[in-house]
Structure formats: C-alpha cells, structure tokens
Amino acid sequence: MKITLKPLVRTLAVLIGLVAVLGLVQPPVMAATASRATAAGTFNVKDYGAKGDGDANDTSAINKAITAANDAGGGTVRFPSGTYKSSNTIHMKSNVTLQLDSGSTVKGASGTGYDKPESNSNDKYQDYGHSHFHNAMIWGDKLTNIGFTGSGTIDGGGHLITGNPDSGQADKIISLTRCTNLTLSGITLRRGGHFAALINGCDQVTSDHLTIDTASDRDGWNIISTTNVTITNANIAANDDALPFKSDYALGSKLPNGHVTVTDSKLSAKCCNALMFGSETCGDFTDYRFSHITITGAQKSGLGLVSMDGANISDVHYSDITMSGVRSPIMLKVGTRKRCGNSPGVGHISNITYDNVTGTGASPSFSPTIWGQSGGNQISNVTFTNVDLTVPGGNGTMGTGVPSDSGDYNPKSIGTRPAYGWYIHNANTIKFVNGSVKFAKDDGRPAVIANAGSAISFDHFTAQRGGDSPSDLLFQNVTGYCAASSTNTSGGALRVGSSGSTESCGG
C-alpha cells in the first residue's frame, strides 16, 4: 500500500498550532522574551524586607535583592527614598546595578558586624588598607557589569576606620577587585574611613558626576592596577589623597595600568595629594589624559607623579589645570624604595606634557621639582607649555648644593630646594615654553636651578627676580642648556649662571 506523507505533515502542523494557541506549550521565542524581561527587571529592596527607617539593619534585605537580581540574569536593585542602615557587609554580584533614588542613603553602623579581612601573603608590599578588601561596607571580586548609580548617598556614618581596623570593622565603603565593566555615577560617597572607593585589577570603568566627601576621613577614590577608565565631572574632597592612581602587589602580581581620561573635575586634599601617581607604583602606567581640572588645596602635591617601586610611567598629559592653595604645585620623582614583589629595579618617568597649567602655592611650600636618578633612570622628555606658577617665596639666599633626599615620595622628602621656582635634578630633554614662575614674597634664591642633566631649555620663559639672587637661571653640570627669548618680569633678560655646563641653543 502506498502512503502519502504530505497530508500527515499538514495535519501535524495544525495540531501543533492548536496546542500553542491553547497555551499548552510555550513557543521558544516567547520563552526568550520572558527571560530578557526578567534580566532587565528592577528589584526594590523594600520588597525583600528593607525598612529604610534608619534604625533597622537592612543588610540582609539588600543582599537578598542583589541575589535575586543576579539569579534572574541581572537587574537593578532600587533604593527608594529612605535611610538604609547596613551593619554588615553588602556582597555585590555580577550584572547588578545599585540604584539610589533621590533622598536615599545607605548608612554604615558601629560595631563589629562587617566581614573580616582576608589573609594576604603579599601584605608586606603595601599598607594594610591596600592589602585587604573584604572589610568594607560593599565588596566584590571577579564581577562583571556592575554599577552604582542614581542620586542618593552611601555614607559611612562616621563609623568606618581610618587606620587599621579590628576584626569586624570596615575601613572603606566600596571595595572591588578584578572587576570588569564598572559604572560609578551620580551618587555621593561620604565618610569613607580609609577609602571611599578602592578598586584593584579592574577594567572598563566609567564614572560621571560622582561626588566624594572624605575631607574628615582619608582617601577619596584609589584606582589601582586598572585599565580603560573614563571619569567626567567628578567632585572629590579628601583629607588624604583625592584621586590617586596606583599599582601595588596586593593581588600577587604586577598588573598593567592605563588608557585613562579624567576631565571637567574638581579635586581637593587637606593633608596630601590631589591628583597623584603613587606612591604604590609596581606595574607600569601609560596613556593618561587629564584636562579641565580645578584643584583647590593640597598639602602635598597638586599634580604629583612619582615612581617609587620600579614602575615605568609614560605618555601622561595634563592640560587646562588650575590649582590654588597647593604646597607643591608639580612634582615628578623617581625613587628607589622598590617595595614590590619580584625584585623590581628603579623605574622611569618619560614623555610627559603640561599645557595651560596655572598654580598658586601655599606655605610652607615646596618648590616645583623634577627629581630623577642617575644614568638610565633620569626623568626624560617632559614639556611645559604655558605653565604659570606663583609660589609663596620669602626665603633668603642659601647654598646652591644638591639638597638631601630621605627616599620618601612626599615633597618634603627632599630638603629645602635652593631655587624658589623649579628645581631640576637628574633629568634630560626638559622644555619650558611660554611659561613663568613668580613669588608672592621676595625671595633670595634663583628662579630655577638645573643640576646634572642635559638638553634643558627655556623659550620665552618669564621669571621674577629675587632681590639678593646672583642669577635667575643656574645650570650645574648640564650638557646643552638654552635660555632663549626669556625675560624677567620687568622685561630685562634673565641672568644665567653656569658651572660645569655647556650652552646649546641650536636647532
């Protein structure tokens, strides 16, 4: 008997269609659509038991909401207006964004309910706070696609520790290691203890309109061993370092750093550095762009760039920077601390530019400084264009010998510089174009001293003349110096002194 298949196929198709219409079987496309809807969902912490009254401990509810969002493939954990007390550590998970609505605050608490610090066999290479990550209000490791957004606040409440915490105490608000695709925008971080935010070993970081107020605590945002960072419209007021870029050995290896842009931001640091490289500097740094930044106070460096632990730092560019109230407007230093694993050597600093930078110093002041090491570790290829600095001045004449160096990264590690303006030591191919240096109070030291270097030039440079200074520019053991078309503030030619040096203005 001959069997025809086409009628059977048509009948089977009709039956499948009827089953789908009756809802007995969900088509695959509908299942995929439902999955996407869940992944894009919002998880209100109050639906998971959070009170938001400032008294109840809401940590458990917050962690339940984060877990639910993660289990659903991702989503937004929402904090409506209210105060959410968190007495324990919040555990961040992948594909989750914490959204803090206007009027919402997640606040830290006293006591010893936070996660204990993990052990770290590499903690001898950096300070305690940099070596431990679990002891935080919020922490996560090896996470992807995470965010902290909205317009609310995360506040340590004055309970986070600025020094080394006891077990169960937190010393930072946000602590993230080895993360990818991090967004940190819109919110405010306050009273962060040692750090408002500490990230290490991360990649692809975006931040816009982030506010940090740790002026009564310590650091603002430490960005360590991290690549591909874009920060815009940040406002960071810190007591210690405001926005430092570092690379340490806390994760057990030297990691890369770089491809960073910071624009349209405001920074201040009561006791320390505003915009800083270091002091932890194990891995190399390259490709940094800083522009349209206002710095309103730094008791160490306004723009600090140090290599203390063997790092090579290159391709760093500053433009349109305004500084006031900084003790050391600009400092570049290669040090020999070598506090890093794998027996590091001495590092290098090269290919750095400063364009359209103005700064006024504060007392007690440290002269703007370029301090390299001898031989192949000199600082090289640094250009200053339209850099105008005003320092406090007020010193008398002094000896012009090389000041002592304690070996620290702090600007005060080098004794009083014998120049009121730029002091340059162990450097080559340093150019000043259309810049100036002046003092607020008469000073008997030269405006500039360059010692032990080569190819150091001043083109259309202006310096204020001290009443008792025998020279304006003094070159000591410099091969190939040049002072072309440069004048004092009264219009006269700069007085150039030299010893053991050769002049070269060719080319």
C-alpha positions as CSV (number, residue, x, y, z in Angstrom):
1,M,0.0,0.0,0.0
2,K,1.3,3.5,-0.9
3,I,1.5,6.1,1.9
4,T,1.4,9.8,1.1
5,L,3.3,11.9,3.7
6,K,2.2,15.4,2.8
7,P,-1.3,15.2,4.3
8,L,0.2,13.8,7.5
9,V,2.7,16.7,7.8
10,R,-0.1,19.2,7.3
11,T,-2.2,17.5,10.0
12,L,0.7,17.5,12.4
13,A,1.4,21.2,11.8
14,V,-2.3,22.0,12.5
15,L,-2.2,20.1,15.8
16,I,1.0,21.9,17.0
17,G,-0.6,25.2,16.2
18,L,-3.8,24.3,18.2
19,V,-1.6,23.3,21.2
20,A,0.2,26.6,21.1
21,V,-3.0,28.6,20.9
22,L,-4.4,26.7,23.9
23,G,-1.2,27.6,25.9
24,L,-0.2,24.0,26.4
25,V,3.2,24.6,25.0
26,Q,5.1,27.9,25.1
27,P,6.9,28.7,21.9
28,P,10.7,29.1,22.2
29,V,10.5,32.8,21.1
30,M,8.1,33.6,24.0
31,A,10.5,32.0,26.5
32,A,13.4,34.1,25.3
33,T,11.3,37.3,25.5
34,A,10.3,36.4,29.1
35,S,14.0,35.8,30.0
36,R,15.0,39.2,28.7
37,A,12.2,41.0,30.6
38,T,13.4,39.4,33.8
39,A,17.0,40.3,33.1
40,A,16.0,43.9,32.7
41,G,13.9,43.9,35.9
42,T,14.0,46.2,39.0
43,F,14.3,44.7,42.4
44,N,13.1,47.1,45.2
45,V,14.9,46.4,48.4
46,K,11.7,47.1,50.4
47,D,10.1,44.1,48.6
48,Y,12.8,42.0,50.3
49,G,12.3,43.3,53.8
50,A,14.2,46.5,54.0
51,K,12.7,49.1,56.3
52,G,14.6,52.2,55.2
53,D,13.9,53.8,58.6
54,G,17.5,54.4,59.7
55,D,17.1,52.0,62.7
56,A,16.6,48.5,61.4
57,N,19.6,46.6,60.0
58,D,18.7,46.3,56.3
59,T,21.8,44.4,55.1
60,S,20.1,41.1,54.8
61,A,17.3,42.5,52.7
62,I,19.8,44.3,50.5
63,N,21.8,41.1,49.9
64,K,18.6,39.2,49.1
65,A,17.6,41.7,46.5
66,I,21.1,41.6,45.0
67,T,21.0,37.8,44.9
68,A,17.5,37.9,43.2
69,A,18.8,40.2,40.6
70,N,21.8,38.1,39.9
71,D,19.8,34.9,39.8
72,A,17.5,36.5,37.2
73,G,20.4,37.1,34.9
74,G,20.8,40.7,36.1
75,G,18.9,43.7,37.0
76,T,18.6,46.9,39.1
77,V,18.4,46.9,42.8
78,R,16.5,50.0,43.7
79,F,16.7,52.0,46.9
80,P,13.6,54.3,47.3
81,S,13.9,57.4,49.4
82,G,14.8,56.5,53.0
83,T,17.8,55.7,55.2
84,Y,19.0,52.1,55.0
85,K,21.2,51.1,57.9
86,S,23.8,48.5,56.9
87,S,25.5,46.9,59.9
88,N,27.1,44.2,57.9
89,T,28.9,43.8,54.6
90,I,26.9,44.1,51.4
91,H,28.0,41.5,48.9
92,M,27.9,42.8,45.3
93,K,27.3,40.3,42.4
94,S,27.7,40.4,38.7
95,N,25.1,42.0,36.4
96,V,23.7,44.1,39.2
97,T,23.3,47.8,39.5
98,L,22.5,49.5,42.8
99,Q,20.3,52.5,42.0
100,L,20.0,55.0,44.9
101,D,17.0,57.3,44.3
102,S,17.0,60.9,45.4
103,G,16.6,61.0,49.2
104,S,18.0,57.6,49.7
105,T,21.0,56.9,51.9
106,V,22.8,53.6,52.7
107,K,24.5,54.3,56.1
108,G,27.2,52.4,57.9
109,A,27.0,51.4,61.5
110,S,29.1,50.9,64.6
111,G,30.0,47.5,65.9
112,T,31.9,44.6,64.5
113,G,29.4,43.1,62.0
114,Y,31.4,43.6,58.8
115,D,33.3,40.9,57.1
116,K,36.7,40.1,58.5
117,P,39.7,41.0,56.4
118,E,41.0,38.1,54.3
119,S,44.6,36.9,54.7
120,N,47.1,38.1,52.1
121,S,50.6,36.7,51.8
122,N,51.6,39.8,49.9
123,D,50.6,42.4,52.6
124,K,54.2,43.3,53.3
125,Y,54.4,45.2,50.0
126,Q,51.7,47.8,50.7
127,D,49.8,49.3,53.6
128,Y,47.2,47.3,55.4
129,G,44.3,49.1,53.9
130,H,45.5,48.3,50.4
131,S,46.1,44.6,51.2
132,H,42.6,43.7,52.4
133,F,39.3,44.1,50.6
134,H,36.6,42.1,52.4
135,N,36.4,44.5,55.4
136,A,34.2,47.0,53.6
137,M,30.6,48.2,53.5
138,I,30.3,46.8,50.0
139,W,32.7,44.4,48.3
140,G,33.0,42.0,45.4
141,D,35.6,40.1,43.5
142,K,35.8,39.0,39.8
143,L,32.5,40.7,39.0
144,T,31.2,41.9,35.6
145,N,28.7,44.5,34.6
146,I,28.1,46.2,37.9
147,G,27.0,49.7,38.8
148,F,26.3,52.3,41.5
149,T,24.0,54.9,40.1
150,G,21.3,57.4,40.9
151,S,21.4,60.5,43.0
152,G,21.5,59.1,46.6
153,T,24.3,58.7,49.1
154,I,26.4,55.9,50.6
155,D,27.6,57.2,54.0
156,G,30.0,55.5,56.4
157,G,28.2,57.5,59.1
158,G,31.4,58.2,60.9
159,H,31.8,54.6,61.8
160,L,34.4,53.5,59.3
161,I,38.0,53.2,60.4
162,T,40.7,55.5,59.0
163,G,43.6,53.4,60.3
164,N,44.0,49.6,60.7
165,P,40.6,48.2,61.7
166,D,39.9,45.5,64.2
167,S,38.2,42.3,63.0
168,G,34.6,43.1,62.1
169,Q,35.2,46.8,61.4
170,A,35.1,48.3,58.0
171,D,37.7,50.8,56.6
172,K,36.2,51.5,53.2
173,I,32.8,52.0,51.5
174,I,33.2,50.3,48.1
175,S,35.9,47.6,47.6
176,L,36.2,45.8,44.3
177,T,38.9,43.6,42.9
178,R,39.3,42.2,39.4
179,C,36.1,43.7,38.1
180,T,35.0,44.4,34.5
181,N,32.5,47.0,33.3
182,L,32.0,49.1,36.4
183,T,29.8,52.2,36.4
184,L,30.1,54.6,39.4
185,S,28.0,57.7,38.6
186,G,25.6,60.2,40.1
187,I,25.9,59.1,43.7
188,T,27.7,60.6,46.7
189,L,30.1,58.8,48.9
190,R,30.7,60.3,52.4
191,R,32.8,59.5,55.4
192,G,34.6,56.5,53.8
193,G,37.1,55.7,56.5
194,H,40.4,54.9,54.8
195,F,38.9,54.9,51.3
196,A,35.6,56.0,49.9
197,A,36.3,53.7,47.0
198,L,39.1,51.2,46.4
199,I,39.3,49.3,43.1
200,N,42.2,47.0,42.2
201,G,42.8,45.0,39.0
202,C,39.7,46.3,37.2
203,D,39.0,47.1,33.5
204,Q,36.4,49.3,31.7
205,V,35.5,51.8,34.4
206,T,33.1,54.7,33.7
207,S,32.2,57.5,36.1
208,D,30.2,60.7,35.6
209,H,29.1,63.2,38.2
210,L,30.4,61.3,41.2
211,T,30.7,63.2,44.4
212,I,33.1,62.1,47.2
213,D,33.4,63.8,50.6
214,T,36.0,62.3,52.7
215,A,37.6,65.5,54.0
216,S,37.1,64.4,57.5
217,D,38.5,60.9,56.8
218,R,41.2,59.9,54.4
219,D,41.3,58.9,50.7
220,G,38.7,59.6,48.0
221,W,39.0,57.1,45.2
222,N,42.0,54.9,44.8
223,I,42.3,53.4,41.3
224,I,44.9,50.6,41.4
225,S,46.2,48.4,38.6
226,T,43.2,49.4,36.5
227,T,42.8,50.0,32.7
228,N,40.4,51.8,30.4
229,V,38.9,54.4,32.8
230,T,36.8,57.4,31.9
231,I,35.9,59.9,34.6
232,T,34.0,63.1,34.0
233,N,32.5,65.7,36.2
234,A,33.9,64.3,39.5
235,N,33.9,66.3,42.6
236,I,36.2,64.8,45.2
237,A,37.1,66.5,48.5
238,A,39.5,64.3,50.6
239,N,41.7,64.6,53.6
240,D,44.4,62.3,52.3
241,D,44.8,61.6,48.5
242,A,41.8,62.7,46.4
243,L,42.3,60.8,43.2
244,P,45.4,58.7,43.2
245,F,46.4,56.2,40.5
246,K,48.5,53.4,42.0
247,S,49.8,49.9,41.2
248,D,50.6,47.6,44.1
249,Y,51.3,43.9,44.8
250,A,48.2,43.2,46.8
251,L,46.8,40.7,44.1
252,G,50.2,38.9,43.9
253,S,51.5,40.2,40.6
254,K,52.4,43.4,38.7
255,L,49.4,44.4,36.7
256,P,49.1,47.0,33.9
257,N,47.6,50.4,34.3
258,G,46.5,53.0,31.7
259,H,44.2,54.3,29.0
260,V,42.7,56.7,31.4
261,T,40.8,60.0,30.8
262,V,39.8,62.4,33.6
263,T,38.0,65.7,32.5
264,D,35.9,68.5,34.0
265,S,36.5,67.6,37.6
266,K,37.2,69.3,40.9
267,L,39.7,68.0,43.5
268,S,41.0,68.9,46.9
269,A,43.1,67.2,49.5
270,K,43.5,68.6,53.0
271,C,46.7,66.9,54.1
272,C,48.1,65.2,51.0
273,N,47.9,64.9,47.2
274,A,45.1,66.0,44.9
275,L,45.8,64.2,41.5
276,M,48.6,61.7,42.1
277,F,50.5,58.8,40.7
278,G,51.7,56.6,43.6
279,S,53.1,56.2,46.0
280,E,52.5,52.4,45.3
281,T,53.9,52.0,41.8
282,C,54.7,48.4,40.9
283,G,53.2,48.0,37.4
284,D,53.8,50.3,34.5
285,F,51.5,53.3,33.7
286,T,50.8,54.6,30.2
287,D,48.3,56.7,28.3
288,Y,46.7,59.2,30.7
289,R,44.8,62.3,29.8
290,F,43.9,64.9,32.5
291,S,42.1,68.1,31.3
292,H,39.9,70.9,32.6
293,I,40.5,70.1,36.3
294,T,40.3,72.5,39.2
295,I,42.4,71.8,42.3
296,T,41.6,73.8,45.4
297,G,44.1,72.7,48.0
298,A,46.7,70.1,48.5
299,Q,49.1,70.0,51.5
300,K,51.5,67.8,49.5
301,S,51.3,67.8,45.6
302,G,48.7,69.3,43.4
303,L,50.0,67.3,40.4
304,G,52.2,64.5,41.8
305,L,53.9,61.9,39.7
306,V,56.3,59.5,41.4
307,S,57.7,56.1,40.5
308,M,58.9,54.6,43.8
309,D,58.7,50.8,43.2
310,G,60.1,50.2,39.7
311,A,57.3,51.4,37.5
312,N,57.8,52.9,34.1
313,I,55.4,55.9,33.8
314,S,55.0,57.4,30.3
315,D,52.6,59.2,28.0
316,V,50.9,61.3,30.6
317,H,49.3,64.6,29.6
318,Y,47.9,67.4,31.7
319,S,46.0,70.3,30.1
320,D,43.9,73.2,31.3
321,I,44.6,72.7,35.0
322,T,44.0,75.4,37.6
323,M,45.5,75.0,41.1
324,S,45.3,77.1,44.3
325,G,46.5,76.5,47.8
326,V,48.9,73.7,47.0
327,R,52.2,73.3,48.8
328,S,53.9,71.6,45.9
329,P,52.2,72.5,42.6
330,I,54.0,70.0,40.5
331,M,56.4,67.2,41.5
332,L,58.0,64.4,39.4
333,K,60.2,62.0,41.2
334,V,61.9,58.6,40.6
335,G,62.6,57.0,43.9
336,T,64.3,53.8,45.0
337,R,62.0,52.3,47.6
338,K,61.4,49.2,45.4
339,R,58.5,48.0,47.7
340,C,57.1,45.4,45.3
341,G,57.3,41.7,44.6
342,N,59.7,40.1,42.0
343,S,62.7,42.3,43.0
344,P,61.9,45.4,41.0
345,G,64.6,47.8,39.8
346,V,64.4,51.5,39.6
347,G,61.7,53.0,37.4
348,H,61.5,55.7,34.8
349,I,59.3,58.7,34.0
350,S,59.2,59.9,30.4
351,N,57.1,61.6,27.7
352,I,55.0,63.9,30.0
353,T,53.4,67.1,28.9
354,Y,51.8,70.0,30.8
355,D,49.8,72.5,28.8
356,N,47.9,75.6,30.1
357,V,48.5,75.0,33.8
358,T,48.3,77.7,36.5
359,G,49.0,77.2,40.2
360,T,49.5,79.3,43.3
361,G,51.4,77.8,46.2
362,A,50.7,77.7,49.9
363,S,53.1,77.9,52.9
364,P,55.1,76.1,54.0
365,S,55.9,75.5,50.3
366,F,57.9,73.0,48.3
367,S,59.4,74.2,45.1
368,P,58.1,72.6,41.9
369,T,60.5,69.7,41.4
370,I,61.8,67.3,38.8
371,W,64.0,64.7,40.6
372,G,65.3,61.7,38.7
373,Q,68.0,59.2,39.4
374,S,71.4,59.0,37.7
375,G,72.2,57.2,34.5
376,G,69.4,55.5,32.7
377,N,66.9,56.5,35.4
378,Q,66.9,60.2,34.7
379,I,63.5,61.8,34.0
380,S,63.2,62.5,30.3
381,N,61.2,64.2,27.6
382,V,59.0,66.5,29.7
383,T,57.5,69.6,28.1
384,F,55.8,72.5,30.0
385,T,53.8,74.9,27.7
386,N,52.0,77.9,29.2
387,V,52.7,76.7,32.7
388,D,52.5,79.7,35.1
389,L,53.2,79.1,38.8
390,T,53.2,81.6,41.7
391,V,55.0,80.3,44.9
392,P,54.9,81.9,48.4
393,G,58.6,82.8,48.4
394,G,60.0,84.6,51.4
395,N,63.4,82.8,51.7
396,G,66.8,84.4,51.8
397,T,69.9,83.4,49.9
398,M,71.2,79.9,50.6
399,G,73.8,77.5,49.3
400,T,73.1,76.0,45.8
401,G,74.3,72.5,46.6
402,V,72.0,69.5,45.9
403,P,69.5,69.1,48.8
404,S,69.3,65.8,50.7
405,D,66.7,63.1,49.9
406,S,65.2,60.9,52.6
407,G,63.9,58.5,49.9
408,D,60.2,59.1,50.5
409,Y,57.7,60.1,47.9
410,N,56.5,63.1,49.9
411,P,57.5,66.5,48.5
412,K,59.1,67.3,51.9
413,S,61.4,64.2,51.5
414,I,63.7,66.5,49.6
415,G,65.2,69.2,51.7
416,T,64.6,72.9,51.0
417,R,65.3,73.5,47.4
418,P,67.9,76.1,46.6
419,A,65.6,77.5,43.9
420,Y,62.3,79.2,44.8
421,G,60.9,78.0,41.5
422,W,61.9,74.9,39.5
423,Y,64.5,72.6,40.9
424,I,65.6,70.0,38.3
425,H,67.9,67.2,39.2
426,N,69.0,64.2,37.0
427,A,66.8,65.0,34.0
428,N,67.2,65.3,30.3
429,T,65.2,66.8,27.4
430,I,63.2,69.2,29.6
431,K,61.5,72.1,27.8
432,F,59.7,75.2,29.1
433,V,57.8,77.2,26.5
434,N,55.9,80.4,27.2
435,G,55.7,79.8,31.0
436,S,56.6,81.7,34.1
437,V,57.4,81.4,37.7
438,K,56.9,84.2,40.3
439,F,56.8,84.6,44.1
440,A,54.3,86.3,46.4
441,K,57.1,87.5,48.7
442,D,60.6,88.5,47.7
443,D,63.0,85.5,47.7
444,G,66.8,85.5,47.5
445,R,67.1,82.2,45.6
446,P,67.4,81.7,41.9
447,A,64.1,81.1,40.0
448,V,65.5,77.9,38.5
449,I,68.4,75.5,39.2
450,A,69.1,72.6,36.9
451,N,71.6,70.1,38.2
452,A,73.1,67.0,36.5
453,G,71.2,66.8,33.3
454,S,71.2,67.6,29.6
455,A,69.1,69.3,26.9
456,I,67.2,71.7,29.3
457,S,65.7,74.7,27.6
458,F,63.7,77.8,28.3
459,D,61.9,79.5,25.4
460,H,60.0,82.7,26.1
461,F,60.1,81.9,29.8
462,T,59.5,84.6,32.4
463,A,60.9,84.6,35.9
464,Q,60.6,87.1,38.8
465,R,63.9,88.3,40.0
466,G,64.8,88.0,43.7
467,G,66.4,90.9,45.4
468,D,69.6,89.1,46.5
469,S,69.8,86.3,43.9
470,P,73.0,86.5,41.8
471,S,71.3,84.7,38.9
472,D,67.8,83.8,37.7
473,L,68.7,80.6,35.9
474,L,71.5,78.5,37.3
475,F,72.8,75.4,35.4
476,Q,75.1,73.0,37.2
477,N,76.8,70.2,35.2
478,V,74.2,70.4,32.5
479,T,75.1,69.5,28.9
480,G,73.3,71.6,26.4
481,Y,71.2,74.2,28.2
482,C,69.4,77.1,26.5
483,A,67.6,80.2,27.6
484,A,66.2,81.9,24.5
485,S,63.9,85.0,24.4
486,S,63.4,84.7,28.2
487,T,63.0,87.7,30.4
488,N,62.3,88.8,34.0
489,T,59.0,90.3,35.0
490,S,60.4,93.8,34.4
491,G,61.3,93.0,30.8
492,G,65.1,92.5,31.2
493,A,67.0,89.5,30.1
494,L,67.3,86.7,32.6
495,R,70.7,86.4,34.2
496,V,72.1,83.0,33.5
497,G,74.8,81.3,35.7
498,S,76.5,78.1,34.9
499,S,79.2,75.8,36.3
500,G,80.4,72.6,34.5
501,S,77.8,73.2,31.9
502,T,77.6,73.8,28.1
503,E,75.2,76.0,26.3
504,S,73.4,74.8,23.1
505,C,70.6,76.7,21.5
506,G,71.0,75.3,18.1
507,G,68.1,73.8,16.2
